[in-house]
Amino acid sequence: MPDSRTPEDPSAQSPIAALGLDPDHYDSQRSIGYWLKQAYTSMQRSLDARMHPLELTGMQWGPLWLIAHRGVDTVAACVREAGTDAGAMTRMLDRLEAKGLVARARSTQDRRVVQLRLTPRGRQVVAQIPPILIDVLEQHLRGFSAGEAQQLRDLLQRFVCNGDADD
């Protein structure tokens, strides 16, 4: 079937051209990457503020959640699932352990493996995280329709899958 789009039709443009991006006169505020970073930063600030009563930062809830709900039971698995480097995760786990939320122990089968588990206090804290996550997301989705929220999620999933396709 022939393409019925005309050059004047906005759908005939590439997504990059439609955004007004030009490598010779690059404007970061027209970039989706810029706005994704701004969205991430805004959510992190909100999470930091909302996690404060739990004595957590916006980043510290992640490893706790992975241990509690994703079956992550080693430092190496936590690093893989979180998509971070081992040094950063070790420092994060140091802080969580100092707060009495996580316990680490060397595996009896392989001394190179460090196993993770939540402490009783860690389990109590993790139980308080979902309402905070939902409230922060609700704040950021204020004014969106249900369909727009679903579309945003679907578009972001497709965006990530496209990026991962070349890996």
C-alpha angles and dihedrals in degrees: 000000000000119000107256095193117114125210088255090056108101090217088062090067123088113252090248093052091046089056090053093241116159123175091216094053105024117187110190093202089067090055123101088213090060092052093045088054091047090049091049092048092048092051091047091052090050092046092049090054094045095044092050094091087056089051090243134121123228088262100045097067091066100071090043090054092047091053094045101040112015100050094246107159105159135057090239092054090048090053091050095046095045093046093227135120123271095244094054092046092049090053090047091050090047089058093045091049091049088054090054094245101111134035123204127199135172114251113253089217098048119017091201090067119083113202123210133208136166118249118228088262089049090055090051091051094046090054088061096052104078097063090051092050091049093048092051092048091047089052091053093045094051108139094018119120119231089254092051091050091051091045091051091051092047093048092049091049090052091046091053093045090052090052093047093048092080095049 
